[in-house]
């Protein structure tokens, strides 16, 4: 494997790409139980589009953070600080930019096909998705509220609702409710992963929640996000939108209690002490939607 290709793969942040198909999986599940005949080619296209979009936003982030010098100041962890691929091989800079645009164009091409097939609702969701991909690094992370909301919008409403509409041509209350879970969990995922980058991000002009309001306030916002996700699942069961079996999704969500209680006394300590709890949060973010989707199918 050439050094440039290795850097491109590294800059795509392959280990982080799991969340995209997990979010699409939820949309597939809501579509499947809506008594609509599923076209499995469309399922494959939805998964590919989500992966391409995720690679694109990662590659744009890698390119811009290296160009700004942020990657040279950041202490990388398994959950934050970028891949470091361009720091090790700056010659691949233009290749990473080409990858960012190529994957974005691939996403737009698949999205355009579904817009042609399903209509205007997907056009608006797709436009939001493109704005999130292109605008996250240069603009969105200058606003604490937008920076917190952006990941959840992408992995929640855009991917879950986009998949559901692409497969069914319609939207229902179940898909809307279910999209709240990855919406809150993805927001929380990035929120905690910003903790190790606070100092470097502040110097580079970013203004996300941990910088502006501090880590304690961020943990309170994190707790709010978990509460909303939990209430969405419980209310879905009471409203008969979800089977009672879906309460099993609350089990991985309970990891959030250990994350908050574990991080709180460590906020003034080094970032290395936070890593076990950041890892737990990643597990919760991935497993909760998976269990929710499986229980939808079984219930």
C-alpha positions as CSV (number, residue, x, y, z in Angstrom):
1,X,0.0,0.0,0.0
2,X,1.4,3.4,-1.0
3,X,2.0,6.0,1.7
4,X,-0.5,8.4,0.1
5,X,-3.2,5.7,0.0
6,X,-2.5,4.9,3.6
7,X,-2.9,8.6,4.5
8,X,-6.2,8.8,2.6
9,X,-7.6,5.8,4.5
10,X,-6.3,7.3,7.8
11,X,-7.9,10.6,7.0
12,X,-11.2,9.0,6.3
13,X,-11.1,7.9,10.0
14,X,-12.4,4.4,9.2
15,X,-12.9,3.3,12.8
16,X,-15.3,6.2,13.3
17,X,-17.5,5.3,10.2
18,X,-19.6,2.7,12.1
19,X,-22.1,5.3,13.3
20,X,-23.3,6.0,9.8
21,X,-24.6,2.5,8.9
22,X,-26.0,2.2,12.5
23,X,-28.1,5.3,11.9
24,X,-29.2,4.1,8.4
25,X,-30.0,0.7,10.1
26,X,-32.6,2.5,12.2
27,X,-34.2,4.1,9.1
28,X,-34.2,0.7,7.4
29,X,-36.0,-0.8,10.5
30,X,-38.7,1.9,10.6
31,X,-39.2,1.4,6.8
32,X,-39.4,-2.4,7.0
33,X,-42.1,-2.4,9.7
34,X,-44.1,0.2,7.8
35,X,-45.5,-2.7,5.6
36,X,-43.8,-1.3,2.5
37,X,-41.9,-3.6,0.1
38,X,-38.2,-2.8,0.5
39,X,-35.9,-2.5,-2.5
40,X,-32.6,-3.8,-1.2
41,X,-30.7,-2.0,-3.9
42,X,-32.1,1.2,-2.4
43,X,-30.9,-0.1,1.0
44,X,-27.4,-0.5,-0.3
45,X,-27.4,2.9,-1.9
46,X,-28.6,4.5,1.4
47,X,-25.7,2.8,3.3
48,X,-23.2,3.9,0.7
49,X,-24.5,7.5,0.7
50,X,-24.2,7.7,4.5
51,X,-20.7,6.3,4.4
52,X,-19.6,8.7,1.7
53,X,-21.1,11.7,3.6
54,X,-19.3,10.6,6.7
55,X,-15.9,10.2,4.9
56,X,-16.4,13.6,3.3
57,X,-16.9,15.5,6.5
58,X,-14.0,13.7,8.1
59,X,-11.7,14.5,5.1
60,X,-12.7,18.1,5.0
61,X,-12.0,18.3,8.7
62,X,-8.6,16.7,8.3
63,X,-7.7,19.0,5.4
64,X,-8.8,22.2,7.1
65,X,-7.4,21.4,10.5
66,X,-4.0,20.7,8.9
67,X,-4.1,23.8,6.8
68,X,-5.0,25.9,9.9
69,X,-2.2,24.4,12.0
70,X,-4.6,23.0,14.5
71,X,-3.5,19.4,14.0
72,X,0.1,20.4,14.9
73,X,-1.1,21.7,18.3
74,X,-3.6,18.9,19.2
75,X,-2.8,16.0,21.5
76,X,-4.4,13.1,19.7
77,X,-6.4,10.4,21.6
78,X,-8.3,7.4,20.3
79,X,-11.5,9.6,20.3
80,X,-10.3,13.1,19.4
81,X,-7.6,15.2,17.7
82,X,-8.0,13.9,14.2
83,X,-6.2,11.0,12.6
84,X,-2.8,12.7,12.3
85,X,-2.4,11.3,8.8
86,X,-1.5,14.6,7.2
87,X,0.9,15.5,10.1
88,X,2.8,12.3,9.2
89,X,2.5,12.8,5.4
90,X,1.8,16.4,4.4
91,X,2.3,15.5,0.7
92,X,-1.1,13.8,0.7
93,X,-2.9,17.1,1.5
94,X,-4.4,17.7,-2.0
95,X,-5.4,14.0,-2.2
96,X,-7.4,14.4,1.0
97,X,-9.1,17.4,-0.4
98,X,-9.9,15.5,-3.6
99,X,-11.3,12.6,-1.5
100,X,-13.5,15.1,0.4
101,X,-15.1,16.5,-2.7
102,X,-15.3,13.2,-4.5
103,X,-17.2,11.5,-1.7
104,X,-19.4,14.6,-1.3
105,X,-20.3,14.5,-5.0
106,X,-21.0,10.7,-4.7
107,X,-23.4,11.4,-1.8
108,X,-25.1,14.2,-3.9
109,X,-25.4,11.8,-6.9
110,X,-27.1,9.1,-4.8
111,X,-29.2,11.7,-3.0
112,X,-30.3,13.2,-6.4
113,X,-31.5,9.8,-7.5
114,X,-33.7,9.5,-4.4
115,X,-35.0,13.0,-4.7
116,X,-36.0,12.2,-8.3
117,X,-37.7,9.0,-6.9
118,X,-39.3,10.4,-3.7
119,X,-39.6,14.1,-4.1
120,X,-39.1,17.4,-2.3
121,X,-38.8,16.2,1.3
122,X,-35.5,14.4,0.6
123,X,-34.2,17.5,-1.2
124,X,-34.5,19.6,2.0
125,X,-32.9,16.8,4.2
126,X,-30.1,16.4,1.6
127,X,-29.5,20.2,1.5
128,X,-29.1,20.2,5.3
129,X,-26.7,17.2,5.0
130,X,-24.5,19.0,2.5
131,X,-24.4,22.2,4.6
132,X,-23.3,20.1,7.6
133,X,-20.6,18.4,5.6
134,X,-19.2,21.6,4.0
135,X,-19.8,24.0,6.8
136,X,-18.9,22.1,9.9
137,X,-15.2,22.9,10.2
138,X,-15.0,26.5,8.8
139,X,-18.3,27.9,10.3
140,X,-20.5,25.7,12.4
141,X,-17.9,25.1,15.1
142,X,-17.7,28.9,15.7
143,X,-21.2,28.6,17.3
144,X,-21.6,26.6,20.5
145,X,-25.3,25.7,19.8
146,X,-24.8,24.8,16.1
147,X,-21.6,22.9,17.0
148,X,-23.6,20.8,19.5
149,X,-26.6,20.3,17.2
150,X,-24.7,19.5,14.0
151,X,-23.6,15.9,14.6
152,X,-27.0,14.9,15.8
153,X,-28.8,16.5,12.8
154,X,-26.5,14.5,10.5
155,X,-26.8,11.1,12.2
156,X,-30.3,11.6,13.4
157,X,-32.9,13.3,11.2
158,X,-30.8,13.5,8.0
159,X,-29.7,9.8,8.0
160,X,-32.6,8.1,9.8
161,X,-35.4,10.1,8.2
162,X,-33.6,10.3,4.9
163,X,-33.3,6.5,4.8
164,X,-36.9,6.0,5.8
165,X,-38.2,8.4,3.1
166,X,-35.8,7.0,0.5
167,X,-37.2,3.5,1.1
168,X,-40.9,4.3,1.6
169,X,-41.6,7.6,0.0
170,X,-43.3,8.7,3.2
171,X,-42.7,9.9,6.7
172,X,-44.3,8.8,9.9
173,X,-44.3,9.4,13.6
174,X,-42.2,6.3,14.4
175,X,-39.3,7.5,12.2
176,X,-39.4,11.0,13.7
177,X,-39.4,9.6,17.2
178,X,-36.6,7.1,16.6
179,X,-34.4,9.7,15.0
180,X,-34.3,11.6,18.3
181,X,-32.2,8.8,19.8
182,X,-29.1,9.1,17.4
183,X,-29.7,12.8,17.3
184,X,-29.1,13.2,21.1
185,X,-26.4,10.5,21.3
186,X,-24.4,11.8,18.3
187,X,-24.5,15.3,19.8
188,X,-23.3,13.9,23.1
189,X,-20.6,11.8,21.4
190,X,-18.9,14.9,19.9
191,X,-19.5,16.9,23.0
192,X,-17.4,14.7,25.2
193,X,-14.8,14.0,22.5
194,X,-14.2,17.8,22.5
195,X,-12.9,17.7,26.0
196,X,-9.3,16.7,25.2
197,X,-9.1,19.4,22.4
198,X,-10.3,22.4,24.4
199,X,-6.9,24.2,24.6
200,X,-5.9,23.7,21.0
201,X,-9.4,24.4,19.7
202,X,-9.6,27.7,21.7
203,X,-6.3,28.9,20.1
204,X,-7.7,28.1,16.7
205,X,-10.8,30.2,17.2
206,X,-13.4,27.4,17.8
207,X,-16.2,28.2,20.1
208,X,-17.9,24.9,21.1
209,X,-19.8,24.2,24.3
210,X,-16.8,23.0,26.4
211,X,-14.8,26.1,25.5
212,X,-17.5,28.7,26.1
213,X,-19.4,27.1,29.0
214,X,-16.9,24.7,30.5
215,X,-16.7,21.0,31.2
216,X,-19.2,20.9,34.1
217,X,-21.9,22.7,32.0
218,X,-21.1,20.3,29.2
219,X,-21.7,17.3,31.4
220,X,-25.1,18.8,32.4
221,X,-26.0,19.2,28.7
222,X,-24.8,15.6,28.1
223,X,-27.1,14.4,30.9
224,X,-30.0,16.4,29.3
225,X,-29.3,14.7,25.9
226,X,-29.4,11.2,27.5
227,X,-32.6,12.1,29.3
228,X,-34.3,13.2,26.1
229,X,-33.2,9.9,24.3
230,X,-34.5,7.8,27.2
231,X,-37.8,9.7,27.4
232,X,-38.3,9.3,23.6
233,X,-37.9,5.5,24.0
234,X,-40.3,5.3,27.0
235,X,-42.9,7.5,25.4
236,X,-42.7,5.5,22.1
237,X,-43.6,2.4,24.1
238,X,-46.5,4.1,25.9
239,X,-47.8,5.5,22.6
240,X,-47.5,2.1,21.0
241,X,-45.1,3.4,18.4
242,X,-42.4,1.1,19.8
243,X,-42.8,-2.4,21.2
244,X,-42.3,-2.8,25.0
245,X,-39.2,-4.9,24.0
246,X,-37.6,-1.6,23.0
247,X,-37.1,-0.7,26.6
248,X,-34.1,-3.0,26.4
249,X,-32.4,0.0,24.6
250,X,-32.3,1.7,28.0
251,X,-29.8,-0.8,29.3
252,X,-26.8,0.6,27.2
253,X,-28.1,4.1,27.9
254,X,-27.6,3.5,31.6
255,X,-23.9,3.6,30.9
256,X,-24.3,7.3,30.8
257,X,-24.7,7.4,34.5
258,X,-21.3,5.8,35.0
259,X,-19.8,8.3,32.4
260,X,-21.1,11.3,34.2
261,X,-20.2,10.1,37.7
262,X,-16.8,8.9,36.5
263,X,-15.9,12.1,34.6
264,X,-17.1,14.6,37.2
265,X,-14.2,14.2,39.7
266,X,-11.7,14.0,36.8
267,X,-12.5,17.2,35.0
268,X,-9.4,19.0,36.5
269,X,-7.1,16.1,35.7
270,X,-5.3,15.1,32.5
271,X,-7.2,14.0,29.5
272,X,-5.7,10.5,29.8
273,X,-7.9,9.9,32.9
274,X,-11.0,10.7,30.7
275,X,-10.4,8.1,28.1
276,X,-12.1,5.0,29.7
277,X,-15.3,7.1,30.0
278,X,-15.1,8.5,26.5
279,X,-14.8,4.9,25.3
280,X,-17.8,3.9,27.3
281,X,-19.8,6.7,25.7
282,X,-18.8,5.5,22.2
283,X,-20.1,2.0,23.0
284,X,-23.4,3.4,24.3
285,X,-23.8,5.6,21.2
286,X,-23.4,2.6,18.9
287,X,-25.2,-0.1,20.8
288,X,-28.3,1.8,21.8
289,X,-29.6,2.4,18.3
290,X,-28.7,-1.1,17.3
291,X,-30.7,-2.6,20.1
292,X,-33.6,-0.2,19.3
293,X,-33.6,-1.3,15.7
294,X,-33.4,-5.0,16.5
295,X,-36.3,-4.7,19.0
296,X,-38.3,-2.9,16.4
297,X,-37.9,-5.8,14.0
298,X,-38.6,-8.4,16.7
299,X,-41.5,-6.6,18.3
